[in-house]
Amino acid sequence: MDESRLTVEQLRTFVAVAAQEHVTEAARQIGLSQPAVSHQLKALQSALGLALFERVGRGIRLSEDGKALLPTATAALTVLRSVEEAAAARCGLIAGSLVVAASNTIGIYRMPSWLAGYLERYPGVDVRVRLVNTLEALHLLRDGEVDCALVEAPAPTDGLDELLVAPDELVVVVSVHHPLSQLGHVGVEDLRRHRYLAREEGSGTEALAAELLGPAYRCGPVLELGQVDAVRSAALAGLGYAVLPLAAVGDYIESDQLRRLHTGRPSLKRIFRACRRPASHSPGLQAFWDHLVTISDENEARADSGSPMTLPFVGQ
């Protein structure tokens, strides 16, 4: 047996599948994708040199070797949780790690301020942030490659813990030097004659742009760019109009570099959300989640008091 290949995540997956006797149900329980669960089981059996399960119709059940190892694996996970809890309690989380997948808007315009309070309290934690679009962030979370996903688009989060953290608003903007900026109201025909600056498929912003623009969505020429900053730069350069988060363009509107277009359609507000798997909460993740809960509560208090939910948000 190659002991260096045995991981805690493999043991957690093994125990979950043993309890459910079904890979799909176990995947739903622990918040991983079905392929990720199958991969974890295959890696564990390879590391141990044992076949832990056997096929029974469409399901699986423990082999004799699996039955023999299950109590030990369960006990090992119990001890591990106790160690994590004791260490976190005794040293105030002076060390640890946290891996976060964040959508571009959140990663660029919210994560630095959200992490500031967290790292001020837990300076010894190593943090790694992966900037991806919303769909990829959730995919990485379900596959167990990150501890937490911070997303902005309405996307399936079944089986995940979800926290509403902070509000944002999508706006249609254009350079003050662009012909559209001179119109008090723009309609479909006005937008059809000008270039739409788009995000890539899977972007949280792009997923909602169709709702905001209605029949004007992609009705004319399109320039597709992969990053929110690239779209904003293109808008500032006068290349076309764009749907962008207020979090990314609020300062440029206030300084009169970008102008908000009025399409006659209702404004579109959204919520930045945090997601995590229901199981496998490391001390670093739990502390970060608790920190986000505080930010969420403060934003909710602002909303209840009638304070305008404009930039800057609580937690900046």
ZADO-1210 file (C-alpha; in nm, 4 decimals, padded with zeros to 6 digits):
<atoms>
<atom x="00.0000" y="00.0000" z="00.0000" code="MET" pos="1"/>
<atom x="00.1234" y="00.3459" z="-00.0909" code="ASP" pos="2"/>
<atom x="00.0320" y="00.5321" z="00.2293" code="GLU" pos="3"/>
<atom x="00.1240" y="00.8700" z="00.0841" code="SER" pos="4"/>
<atom x="-00.1737" y="00.8440" z="-00.1531" code="ARG" pos="5"/>
<atom x="-00.4338" y="00.7893" z="00.1202" code="LEU" pos="6"/>
<atom x="-00.6291" y="01.1115" z="00.1906" code="THR" pos="7"/>
<atom x="-00.8926" y="01.2250" z="00.4359" code="VAL" pos="8"/>
<atom x="-01.1288" y="01.3140" z="00.1500" code="GLU" pos="9"/>
<atom x="-01.1044" y="00.9532" z="00.0263" code="GLN" pos="10"/>
<atom x="-01.2008" y="00.8216" z="00.3699" code="LEU" pos="11"/>
<atom x="-01.4948" y="01.0628" z="00.3939" code="ARG" pos="12"/>
<atom x="-01.6158" y="00.9501" z="00.0535" code="THR" pos="13"/>
<atom x="-01.5750" y="00.5824" z="00.1453" code="PHE" pos="14"/>
<atom x="-01.7827" y="00.6202" z="00.4631" code="VAL" pos="15"/>
<atom x="-02.0557" y="00.8132" z="00.2803" code="ALA" pos="16"/>
<atom x="-02.0839" y="00.5574" z="-00.0011" code="VAL" pos="17"/>
<atom x="-02.0849" y="00.2731" z="00.2494" code="ALA" pos="18"/>
<atom x="-02.3786" y="00.4330" z="00.4310" code="ALA" pos="19"/>
<atom x="-02.5798" y="00.5006" z="00.1132" code="GLN" pos="20"/>
<atom x="-02.4748" y="00.1959" z="-00.0921" code="GLU" pos="21"/>
<atom x="-02.5189" y="00.4206" z="-00.3929" code="HIS" pos="22"/>
<atom x="-02.2652" y="00.6550" z="-00.5521" code="VAL" pos="23"/>
<atom x="-02.5187" y="00.9155" z="-00.6672" code="THR" pos="24"/>
<atom x="-02.6881" y="00.9399" z="-00.3263" code="GLU" pos="25"/>
<atom x="-02.3534" y="00.9618" z="-00.1497" code="ALA" pos="26"/>
<atom x="-02.2395" y="01.2353" z="-00.3893" code="ALA" pos="27"/>
<atom x="-02.5523" y="01.4355" z="-00.3070" code="ARG" pos="28"/>
<atom x="-02.4949" y="01.3888" z="00.0662" code="GLN" pos="29"/>
<atom x="-02.1351" y="01.5104" z="00.0720" code="ILE" pos="30"/>
<atom x="-02.1741" y="01.7750" z="-00.1981" code="GLY" pos="31"/>
<atom x="-01.9427" y="01.6277" z="-00.4606" code="LEU" pos="32"/>
<atom x="-02.0167" y="01.5384" z="-00.8221" code="SER" pos="33"/>
<atom x="-02.0718" y="01.1720" z="-00.9040" code="GLN" pos="34"/>
<atom x="-01.7497" y="01.1497" z="-01.1122" code="PRO" pos="35"/>
<atom x="-01.5568" y="01.3036" z="-00.8224" code="ALA" pos="36"/>
<atom x="-01.6925" y="01.0395" z="-00.5822" code="VAL" pos="37"/>
<atom x="-01.6054" y="00.7597" z="-00.8240" code="SER" pos="38"/>
<atom x="-01.2556" y="00.9037" z="-00.8619" code="HIS" pos="39"/>
<atom x="-01.2073" y="00.9217" z="-00.4832" code="GLN" pos="40"/>
<atom x="-01.3155" y="00.5598" z="-00.4411" code="LEU" pos="41"/>
<atom x="-01.0910" y="00.4387" z="-00.7204" code="LYS" pos="42"/>
<atom x="-00.7940" y="00.6259" z="-00.5713" code="ALA" pos="43"/>
<atom x="-00.8632" y="00.4863" z="-00.2238" code="LEU" pos="44"/>
<atom x="-00.8902" y="00.1269" z="-00.3439" code="GLN" pos="45"/>
<atom x="-00.5691" y="00.1724" z="-00.5407" code="SER" pos="46"/>
<atom x="-00.3913" y="00.3169" z="-00.2366" code="ALA" pos="47"/>
<atom x="-00.5081" y="00.0329" z="-00.0125" code="LEU" pos="48"/>
<atom x="-00.4710" y="-00.2431" z="-00.2698" code="GLY" pos="49"/>
<atom x="-00.8182" y="-00.3721" z="-00.1823" code="LEU" pos="50"/>
<atom x="-01.1577" y="-00.3898" z="-00.3520" code="ALA" pos="51"/>
<atom x="-01.3874" y="-00.2201" z="-00.1003" code="LEU" pos="52"/>
<atom x="-01.7159" y="-00.2520" z="-00.2914" code="PHE" pos="53"/>
<atom x="-01.8910" y="-00.4928" z="-00.5227" code="GLU" pos="54"/>
<atom x="-02.1689" y="-00.4259" z="-00.7761" code="ARG" pos="55"/>
<atom x="-02.5264" y="-00.5319" z="-00.6985" code="VAL" pos="56"/>
<atom x="-02.7622" y="-00.4403" z="-00.9810" code="GLY" pos="57"/>
<atom x="-02.7542" y="-00.0600" z="-01.0136" code="ARG" pos="58"/>
<atom x="-02.6127" y="-00.0141" z="-00.6666" code="GLY" pos="59"/>
<atom x="-02.3047" y="-00.1218" z="-00.4785" code="ILE" pos="60"/>
<atom x="-02.2361" y="-00.2789" z="-00.1418" code="ARG" pos="61"/>
<atom x="-01.9362" y="-00.3263" z="00.0782" code="LEU" pos="62"/>
<atom x="-01.7100" y="-00.6196" z="00.0071" code="SER" pos="63"/>
<atom x="-01.5775" y="-00.8256" z="00.2957" code="GLU" pos="64"/>
<atom x="-01.2632" y="-00.6107" z="00.2950" code="ASP" pos="65"/>
<atom x="-01.4784" y="-00.2976" z="00.2941" code="GLY" pos="66"/>
<atom x="-01.6834" y="-00.4190" z="00.5902" code="LYS" pos="67"/>
<atom x="-01.3651" y="-00.4910" z="00.7814" code="ALA" pos="68"/>
<atom x="-01.2192" y="-00.1453" z="00.7189" code="LEU" pos="69"/>
<atom x="-01.5356" y="00.0644" z="00.7673" code="LEU" pos="70"/>
<atom x="-01.5240" y="00.0858" z="01.1517" code="PRO" pos="71"/>
<atom x="-01.1616" y="00.1951" z="01.1408" code="THR" pos="72"/>
<atom x="-01.2290" y="00.4557" z="00.8716" code="ALA" pos="73"/>
<atom x="-01.5251" y="00.5924" z="01.0675" code="THR" pos="74"/>
<atom x="-01.3193" y="00.6105" z="01.3852" code="ALA" pos="75"/>
<atom x="-01.0365" y="00.7851" z="01.2002" code="ALA" pos="76"/>
<atom x="-01.2722" y="01.0560" z="01.0763" code="LEU" pos="77"/>
<atom x="-01.4116" y="01.1042" z="01.4265" code="THR" pos="78"/>
<atom x="-01.0611" y="01.1465" z="01.5661" code="VAL" pos="79"/>
<atom x="-00.9702" y="01.3861" z="01.2875" code="LEU" pos="80"/>
<atom x="-01.2708" y="01.6071" z="01.3601" code="ARG" pos="81"/>
<atom x="-01.1765" y="01.6104" z="01.7271" code="SER" pos="82"/>
<atom x="-00.8204" y="01.7111" z="01.6415" code="VAL" pos="83"/>
<atom x="-00.9407" y="01.9912" z="01.4132" code="GLU" pos="84"/>
<atom x="-01.1832" y="02.1244" z="01.6727" code="GLU" pos="85"/>
<atom x="-00.9307" y="02.1031" z="01.9553" code="ALA" pos="86"/>
<atom x="-00.6566" y="02.2692" z="01.7536" code="ALA" pos="87"/>
<atom x="-00.8861" y="02.5493" z="01.6404" code="ALA" pos="88"/>
<atom x="-01.0057" y="02.6083" z="01.9958" code="ALA" pos="89"/>
<atom x="-00.6594" y="02.6043" z="02.1550" code="ARG" pos="90"/>
<atom x="-00.4609" y="02.8116" z="01.9084" code="CYS" pos="91"/>
<atom x="-00.7312" y="03.0409" z="01.7771" code="GLY" pos="92"/>
<atom x="-00.6732" y="02.9165" z="01.4234" code="LEU" pos="93"/>
<atom x="-00.3147" y="03.0413" z="01.4087" code="ILE" pos="94"/>
<atom x="-00.2507" y="02.8160" z="01.1080" code="ALA" pos="95"/>
<atom x="-00.4485" y="02.6425" z="00.8406" code="GLY" pos="96"/>
<atom x="-00.5529" y="02.6794" z="00.4799" code="SER" pos="97"/>
<atom x="-00.8479" y="02.7983" z="00.2747" code="LEU" pos="98"/>
<atom x="-00.9080" y="02.7557" z="-00.0993" code="VAL" pos="99"/>
<atom x="-01.1818" y="02.9716" z="-00.2529" code="VAL" pos="100"/>
<atom x="-01.3205" y="02.9836" z="-00.6064" code="ALA" pos="101"/>
<atom x="-01.4664" y="03.3262" z="-00.6809" code="ALA" pos="102"/>
<atom x="-01.6448" y="03.4644" z="-00.9827" code="SER" pos="103"/>
<atom x="-01.4591" y="03.7501" z="-01.1470" code="ASN" pos="104"/>
<atom x="-01.6691" y="04.0360" z="-01.0113" code="THR" pos="105"/>
<atom x="-01.6553" y="03.9100" z="-00.6541" code="ILE" pos="106"/>
<atom x="-01.2906" y="03.8076" z="-00.6762" code="GLY" pos="107"/>
<atom x="-01.1778" y="04.1453" z="-00.8037" code="ILE" pos="108"/>
<atom x="-01.4158" y="04.3857" z="-00.6306" code="TYR" pos="109"/>
<atom x="-01.5250" y="04.2129" z="-00.3089" code="ARG" pos="110"/>
<atom x="-01.2799" y="03.9412" z="-00.2046" code="MET" pos="111"/>
<atom x="-00.9947" y="04.1749" z="-00.1018" code="PRO" pos="112"/>
<atom x="-01.2156" y="04.3627" z="00.1447" code="SER" pos="113"/>
<atom x="-01.3893" y="04.0473" z="00.2686" code="TRP" pos="114"/>
<atom x="-01.0559" y="03.8760" z="00.3240" code="LEU" pos="115"/>
<atom x="-00.9099" y="04.1782" z="00.5040" code="ALA" pos="116"/>
<atom x="-01.1192" y="04.1269" z="00.8168" code="GLY" pos="117"/>
<atom x="-01.0709" y="03.7508" z="00.8058" code="TYR" pos="118"/>
<atom x="-00.6918" y="03.7632" z="00.7718" code="LEU" pos="119"/>
<atom x="-00.6646" y="04.0358" z="01.0317" code="GLU" pos="120"/>
<atom x="-00.8140" y="03.7926" z="01.2800" code="ARG" pos="121"/>
<atom x="-00.6412" y="03.4810" z="01.1414" code="TYR" pos="122"/>
<atom x="-00.3101" y="03.6022" z="00.9928" code="PRO" pos="123"/>
<atom x="-00.1544" y="03.2549" z="00.9909" code="GLY" pos="124"/>
<atom x="-00.4046" y="03.1009" z="00.7491" code="VAL" pos="125"/>
<atom x="-00.2806" y="03.0375" z="00.3947" code="ASP" pos="126"/>
<atom x="-00.5466" y="03.1483" z="00.1439" code="VAL" pos="127"/>
<atom x="-00.5618" y="03.0673" z="-00.2268" code="ARG" pos="128"/>
<atom x="-00.8236" y="03.2294" z="-00.4519" code="VAL" pos="129"/>
<atom x="-00.9098" y="03.0950" z="-00.7973" code="ARG" pos="130"/>
<atom x="-01.0830" y="03.3452" z="-01.0277" code="LEU" pos="131"/>
<atom x="-01.3279" y="03.1652" z="-01.2588" code="VAL" pos="132"/>
<atom x="-01.6832" y="03.2165" z="-01.3795" code="ASN" pos="133"/>
<atom x="-01.9824" y="03.1124" z="-01.1705" code="THR" pos="134"/>
<atom x="-02.0394" y="02.7725" z="-01.3319" code="LEU" pos="135"/>
<atom x="-01.6733" y="02.6757" z="-01.3024" code="GLU" pos="136"/>
<atom x="-01.6625" y="02.7877" z="-00.9383" code="ALA" pos="137"/>
<atom x="-01.9522" y="02.5573" z="-00.8497" code="LEU" pos="138"/>
<atom x="-01.7964" y="02.2748" z="-01.0531" code="HIS" pos="139"/>
<atom x="-01.4696" y="02.3067" z="-00.8587" code="LEU" pos="140"/>
<atom x="-01.6611" y="02.3069" z="-00.5309" code="LEU" pos="141"/>
<atom x="-01.8612" y="01.9945" z="-00.6134" code="ARG" pos="142"/>
<atom x="-01.5429" y="01.8181" z="-00.7264" code="ASP" pos="143"/>
<atom x="-01.3780" y="01.8925" z="-00.3928" code="GLY" pos="144"/>
<atom x="-01.1023" y="02.1099" z="-00.5411" code="GLU" pos="145"/>
<atom x="-01.1966" y="02.4187" z="-00.3376" code="VAL" pos="146"/>
<atom x="-01.3463" y="02.4736" z="00.0073" code="ASP" pos="147"/>
<atom x="-01.5875" y="02.7518" z="-00.0808" code="CYS" pos="148"/>
<atom x="-01.7369" y="02.9145" z="-00.3920" code="ALA" pos="149"/>
<atom x="-01.8385" y="03.2803" z="-00.4130" code="LEU" pos="150"/>
<atom x="-02.0776" y="03.3291" z="-00.7030" code="VAL" pos="151"/>
<atom x="-02.3122" y="03.5850" z="-00.8524" code="GLU" pos="152"/>
<atom x="-02.5322" y="03.4078" z="-01.1070" code="ALA" pos="153"/>
<atom x="-02.8526" y="03.2095" z="-01.0576" code="PRO" pos="154"/>
<atom x="-02.7076" y="02.8602" z="-01.0940" code="ALA" pos="155"/>
<atom x="-02.8030" y="02.5194" z="-00.9470" code="PRO" pos="156"/>
<atom x="-02.6792" y="02.4871" z="-00.5881" code="THR" pos="157"/>
<atom x="-02.8720" y="02.1717" z="-00.4915" code="ASP" pos="158"/>
<atom x="-02.7080" y="01.9886" z="-00.2038" code="GLY" pos="159"/>
<atom x="-02.4853" y="02.2813" z="-00.1075" code="LEU" pos="160"/>
<atom x="-02.4976" y="02.5144" z="00.1910" code="ASP" pos="161"/>
<atom x="-02.5741" y="02.8635" z="00.0615" code="GLU" pos="162"/>
<atom x="-02.5321" y="03.2062" z="00.2210" code="LEU" pos="163"/>
<atom x="-02.6586" y="03.5376" z="00.0796" code="LEU" pos="164"/>
<atom x="-02.3728" y="03.7767" z="00.1479" code="VAL" pos="165"/>
<atom x="-02.4127" y="04.1137" z="-00.0262" code="ALA" pos="166"/>
<atom x="-02.6247" y="04.2898" z="-00.2892" code="PRO" pos="167"/>
<atom x="-02.5285" y="04.4242" z="-00.6290" code="ASP" pos="168"/>
<atom x="-02.7055" y="04.5730" z="-00.9298" code="GLU" pos="169"/>
<atom x="-02.6512" y="04.5263" z="-01.3020" code="LEU" pos="170"/>
<atom x="-02.6498" y="04.8410" z="-01.5145" code="VAL" pos="171"/>
<atom x="-02.6211" y="04.9200" z="-01.8852" code="VAL" pos="172"/>
<atom x="-02.3292" y="05.1590" z="-01.9428" code="VAL" pos="173"/>
<atom x="-02.1482" y="05.3306" z="-02.2255" code="VAL" pos="174"/>
<atom x="-01.8633" y="05.5794" z="-02.2570" code="SER" pos="175"/>
<atom x="-01.9674" y="05.9438" z="-02.2185" code="VAL" pos="176"/>
<atom x="-01.8169" y="05.9976" z="-02.5653" code="HIS" pos="177"/>
<atom x="-02.0299" y="05.7264" z="-02.7292" code="HIS" pos="178"/>
<atom x="-02.3324" y="05.8388" z="-02.9381" code="PRO" pos="179"/>
<atom x="-02.5703" y="05.6421" z="-02.7142" code="LEU" pos="180"/>
<atom x="-02.4709" y="05.8529" z="-02.4150" code="SER" pos="181"/>
<atom x="-02.6513" y="06.1520" z="-02.5653" code="GLN" pos="182"/>
<atom x="-02.9896" y="05.9765" z="-02.5641" code="LEU" pos="183"/>
<atom x="-03.2215" y="06.0171" z="-02.2676" code="GLY" pos="184"/>
<atom x="-03.3813" y="05.6809" z="-02.3434" code="HIS" pos="185"/>
<atom x="-03.2571" y="05.3964" z="-02.5628" code="VAL" pos="186"/>
<atom x="-03.4700" y="05.1337" z="-02.7340" code="GLY" pos="187"/>
<atom x="-03.4071" y="04.8166" z="-02.9299" code="VAL" pos="188"/>
<atom x="-03.3461" y="04.9995" z="-03.2574" code="GLU" pos="189"/>
<atom x="-03.0936" y="05.2326" z="-03.0915" code="ASP" pos="190"/>
<atom x="-02.8970" y="04.9389" z="-02.9481" code="LEU" pos="191"/>
<atom x="-02.9193" y="04.7359" z="-03.2690" code="ARG" pos="192"/>
<atom x="-02.6999" y="04.9936" z="-03.4454" code="ARG" pos="193"/>
<atom x="-02.4199" y="04.9655" z="-03.1872" code="HIS" pos="194"/>
<atom x="-02.1859" y="04.6964" z="-03.0591" code="ARG" pos="195"/>
<atom x="-02.2734" y="04.4950" z="-02.7489" code="TYR" pos="196"/>
<atom x="-01.9725" y="04.4160" z="-02.5258" code="LEU" pos="197"/>
<atom x="-02.0396" y="04.0703" z="-02.3802" code="ALA" pos="198"/>
<atom x="-01.8927" y="03.8396" z="-02.1190" code="ARG" pos="199"/>
<atom x="-01.8286" y="03.4721" z="-02.1924" code="GLU" pos="200"/>
<atom x="-02.0857" y="03.1969" z="-02.1526" code="GLU" pos="201"/>
<atom x="-02.1023" y="03.0845" z="-01.7898" code="GLY" pos="202"/>
<atom x="-02.0450" y="03.4348" z="-01.6559" code="SER" pos="203"/>
<atom x="-02.2862" y="03.5428" z="-01.3842" code="GLY" pos="204"/>
<atom x="-02.3251" y="03.8828" z="-01.5449" code="THR" pos="205"/>
<atom x="-02.3924" y="03.7473" z="-01.8926" code="GLU" pos="206"/>
<atom x="-02.6506" y="03.5026" z="-01.7590" code="ALA" pos="207"/>
<atom x="-02.8622" y="03.7967" z="-01.6425" code="LEU" pos="208"/>
<atom x="-02.7877" y="04.0419" z="-01.9250" code="ALA" pos="209"/>
<atom x="-03.0623" y="03.8926" z="-02.1446" code="ALA" pos="210"/>
<atom x="-03.3167" y="03.9586" z="-01.8727" code="GLU" pos="211"/>
<atom x="-03.2026" y="04.3176" z="-01.8329" code="LEU" pos="212"/>
<atom x="-03.1892" y="04.3996" z="-02.2049" code="LEU" pos="213"/>
<atom x="-03.4911" y="04.1973" z="-02.3167" code="GLY" pos="214"/>
<atom x="-03.5360" y="04.1898" z="-02.6968" code="PRO" pos="215"/>
<atom x="-03.2320" y="04.4157" z="-02.7341" code="ALA" pos="216"/>
<atom x="-02.9987" y="04.1414" z="-02.6052" code="TYR" pos="217"/>
<atom x="-02.7356" y="04.0647" z="-02.8710" code="ARG" pos="218"/>
<atom x="-02.9589" y="04.2222" z="-03.1356" code="CYS" pos="219"/>
<atom x="-02.6632" y="04.3833" z="-03.3140" code="GLY" pos="220"/>
<atom x="-02.2884" y="04.3248" z="-03.3489" code="PRO" pos="221"/>
<atom x="-02.1176" y="04.1605" z="-03.0497" code="VAL" pos="222"/>
<atom x="-01.7659" y="04.1755" z="-02.9068" code="LEU" pos="223"/>
<atom x="-01.7195" y="03.8969" z="-02.6506" code="GLU" pos="224"/>
<atom x="-01.4531" y="03.9416" z="-02.3826" code="LEU" pos="225"/>
<atom x="-01.3568" y="03.7025" z="-02.1064" code="GLY" pos="226"/>
<atom x="-01.3103" y="03.9300" z="-01.8062" code="GLN" pos="227"/>
<atom x="-01.5214" y="04.2008" z="-01.6445" code="VAL" pos="228"/>
<atom x="-01.2240" y="04.4405" z="-01.6507" code="ASP" pos="229"/>
<atom x="-01.1783" y="04.3807" z="-02.0235" code="ALA" pos="230"/>
<atom x="-01.5444" y="04.4619" z="-02.0898" code="VAL" pos="231"/>
<atom x="-01.5220" y="04.7766" z="-01.8794" code="ARG" pos="232"/>
<atom x="-01.2037" y="04.8877" z="-02.0583" code="SER" pos="233"/>
<atom x="-01.3713" y="04.8332" z="-02.3935" code="ALA" pos="234"/>
<atom x="-01.6680" y="05.0412" z="-02.2804" code="ALA" pos="235"/>
<atom x="-01.4375" y="05.3188" z="-02.1604" code="LEU" pos="236"/>
<atom x="-01.2669" y="05.3125" z="-02.4999" code="ALA" pos="237"/>
<atom x="-01.6007" y="05.3717" z="-02.6696" code="GLY" pos="238"/>
<atom x="-01.6197" y="05.0307" z="-02.8428" code="LEU" pos="239"/>
<atom x="-01.9831" y="04.9767" z="-02.7478" code="GLY" pos="240"/>
<atom x="-02.2302" y="04.9404" z="-02.4626" code="TYR" pos="241"/>
<atom x="-02.2143" y="04.6794" z="-02.1860" code="ALA" pos="242"/>
<atom x="-02.4073" y="04.5264" z="-01.9005" code="VAL" pos="243"/>
<atom x="-02.1813" y="04.5415" z="-01.5964" code="LEU" pos="244"/>
<atom x="-02.2064" y="04.5128" z="-01.2171" code="PRO" pos="245"/>
<atom x="-02.2405" y="04.8398" z="-01.0302" code="LEU" pos="246"/>
<atom x="-01.9614" y="04.7064" z="-00.8093" code="ALA" pos="247"/>
<atom x="-01.7274" y="04.7334" z="-01.1087" code="ALA" pos="248"/>
<atom x="-01.8421" y="05.0628" z="-01.2633" code="VAL" pos="249"/>
<atom x="-01.9871" y="05.2724" z="-00.9816" code="GLY" pos="250"/>
<atom x="-01.6758" y="05.4892" z="-00.9484" code="ASP" pos="251"/>
<atom x="-01.6594" y="05.5442" z="-01.3257" code="TYR" pos="252"/>
<atom x="-02.0221" y="05.6571" z="-01.3353" code="ILE" pos="253"/>
<atom x="-01.9646" y="05.8970" z="-01.0477" code="GLU" pos="254"/>
<atom x="-01.6535" y="06.0417" z="-01.2176" code="SER" pos="255"/>
<atom x="-01.8498" y="06.0831" z="-01.5446" code="ASP" pos="256"/>
<atom x="-01.6362" y="05.8459" z="-01.7506" code="GLN" pos="257"/>
<atom x="-01.9214" y="05.6037" z="-01.8053" code="LEU" pos="258"/>
<atom x="-02.2877" y="05.6875" z="-01.8400" code="ARG" pos="259"/>
<atom x="-02.5778" y="05.4702" z="-01.7366" code="ARG" pos="260"/>
<atom x="-02.8257" y="05.4043" z="-02.0164" code="LEU" pos="261"/>
<atom x="-03.2004" y="05.4003" z="-01.9527" code="HIS" pos="262"/>
<atom x="-03.3755" y="05.1284" z="-02.1506" code="THR" pos="263"/>
<atom x="-03.7169" y="05.1588" z="-01.9911" code="GLY" pos="264"/>
<atom x="-03.6818" y="04.8141" z="-01.8348" code="ARG" pos="265"/>
<atom x="-03.6704" y="04.7532" z="-01.4564" code="PRO" pos="266"/>
<atom x="-03.3295" y="04.7579" z="-01.2916" code="SER" pos="267"/>
<atom x="-03.1873" y="04.4164" z="-01.2087" code="LEU" pos="268"/>
<atom x="-03.0550" y="04.3484" z="-00.8610" code="LYS" pos="269"/>
<atom x="-02.8764" y="04.0320" z="-00.7563" code="ARG" pos="270"/>
<atom x="-02.7087" y="03.8823" z="-00.4523" code="ILE" pos="271"/>
<atom x="-02.3492" y="03.7705" z="-00.4162" code="PHE" pos="272"/>
<atom x="-02.3636" y="03.4229" z="-00.2616" code="ARG" pos="273"/>
<atom x="-02.1274" y="03.1902" z="-00.0798" code="ALA" pos="274"/>
<atom x="-02.1593" y="02.8114" z="-00.1212" code="CYS" pos="275"/>
<atom x="-01.9910" y="02.5184" z="00.0516" code="ARG" pos="276"/>
<atom x="-02.0351" y="02.1434" z="00.0703" code="ARG" pos="277"/>
<atom x="-02.2397" y="02.0280" z="00.3721" code="PRO" pos="278"/>
<atom x="-01.9555" y="01.8094" z="00.4967" code="ALA" pos="279"/>
<atom x="-01.5787" y="01.8432" z="00.5390" code="SER" pos="280"/>
<atom x="-01.5668" y="02.1816" z="00.7109" code="HIS" pos="281"/>
<atom x="-01.2086" y="02.2591" z="00.8027" code="SER" pos="282"/>
<atom x="-01.1462" y="02.5150" z="01.0801" code="PRO" pos="283"/>
<atom x="-01.0219" y="02.7623" z="00.8186" code="GLY" pos="284"/>
<atom x="-01.3394" y="02.7295" z="00.6141" code="LEU" pos="285"/>
<atom x="-01.5680" y="02.7473" z="00.9168" code="GLN" pos="286"/>
<atom x="-01.3987" y="03.0646" z="01.0366" code="ALA" pos="287"/>
<atom x="-01.4320" y="03.2209" z="00.6904" code="PHE" pos="288"/>
<atom x="-01.7988" y="03.1192" z="00.6688" code="TRP" pos="289"/>
<atom x="-01.8662" y="03.2755" z="01.0091" code="ASP" pos="290"/>
<atom x="-01.6949" y="03.5928" z="00.8863" code="HIS" pos="291"/>
<atom x="-01.9210" y="03.6025" z="00.5789" code="LEU" pos="292"/>
<atom x="-02.2264" y="03.5509" z="00.8021" code="VAL" pos="293"/>
<atom x="-02.1283" y="03.8655" z="00.9911" code="THR" pos="294"/>
<atom x="-02.1011" y="04.0626" z="00.6649" code="ILE" pos="295"/>
<atom x="-02.4376" y="03.9228" z="00.5526" code="SER" pos="296"/>
<atom x="-02.6048" y="04.0189" z="00.8816" code="ASP" pos="297"/>
<atom x="-02.4692" y="04.3729" z="00.8599" code="GLU" pos="298"/>
<atom x="-02.5976" y="04.4133" z="00.5048" code="ASN" pos="299"/>
<atom x="-02.9368" y="04.2778" z="00.6045" code="GLU" pos="300"/>
<atom x="-02.9500" y="04.5243" z="00.8940" code="ALA" pos="301"/>
<atom x="-02.8799" y="04.8078" z="00.6515" code="ARG" pos="302"/>
<atom x="-03.1650" y="04.6925" z="00.4291" code="ALA" pos="303"/>
<atom x="-03.4071" y="04.6624" z="00.7240" code="ASP" pos="304"/>
<atom x="-03.3188" y="05.0127" z="00.8421" code="SER" pos="305"/>
<atom x="-03.3983" y="05.1548" z="00.4999" code="GLY" pos="306"/>
<atom x="-03.0397" y="05.2604" z="00.4302" code="SER" pos="307"/>
<atom x="-02.9659" y="05.2703" z="00.0568" code="PRO" pos="308"/>
<atom x="-02.7851" y="04.9585" z="-00.0634" code="MET" pos="309"/>
<atom x="-02.5337" y="05.1501" z="-00.2686" code="THR" pos="310"/>
<atom x="-02.1558" y="05.1335" z="-00.2833" code="LEU" pos="311"/>
<atom x="-01.9640" y="05.0808" z="-00.0670" code="PRO" pos="312"/>
<atom x="-02.1210" y="04.7724" z="00.0839" code="PHE" pos="313"/>
<atom x="-02.0650" y="04.6697" z="00.4420" code="VAL" pos="314"/>
<atom x="-01.7537" y="04.4580" z="00.4523" code="GLY" pos="315"/>
<atom x="-01.5546" y="04.6759" z="00.2154" code="GLN" pos="316"/>
</atoms>
